[in-house]
Each structure stands twice: as structure tokens, then as C-alpha cells.
């Protein structure tokens, strides 16, 4: 994965989900970036389109993880 293909915010999200699946709330809590609150879902959609993020539902909770 080339880091120059990603924005700073995308890299922040990838950094926190690279080791374990997290919910959106957990991602926001770990990233600790106020600007991210409004744009997290757009960022995650972009990462999914780039093929580096996957989501799944377990016990009615949606998790996201880098792949």
C-alpha cells in the first residue's frame, strides 16, 4: 500500500484499524480529530473504493478493518 495515494485523514483511519476491527465510534475515539467527525463516513467510503477497508456486521454491530 503506497502512502502517497492517501490523504492525511485516510492515513489516520487506516492507522487505527490496521490491528483490529473497530466500530465507527471507536475509530473516532482513537483518531481524536474533531474534523473527522463530519467526514468519517466519506473517508471510509473512499477507503473502501480504494480496496483497503472492509466492513462487516457481527451481532448487529458494524465493524471496519483495513485489508
Beta strands, then each sheet from edge to edge (+ up, - down):
strand 1: 53-58
strand 2: 61-66
sheet 1: 1+ 2-
end
